[in-house]
Amino acid sequence: MKDGTLVANSLMDCIAELASAVKRQASKITALATEVGARDDRDASAWGEAR
């Protein structure tokens, strides 16, 4: 039983670490999407001015 407990606890630690890494990466993507959206808005405005 002790071995099972150790394995389960170790697995939970690994899952928690994975979840944290995913959250960190997700926040980077959100920031990148905001930047891309702003760039697209600027590009769209430039096309409107060129006419």
Buried (B, 14 or more C-beta within 10 A) or exposed (E): EEEEEEEEEEEEEEEEEEEEEEEEEEEEEEEEEEEEEEEEEEEEEEEEEEE
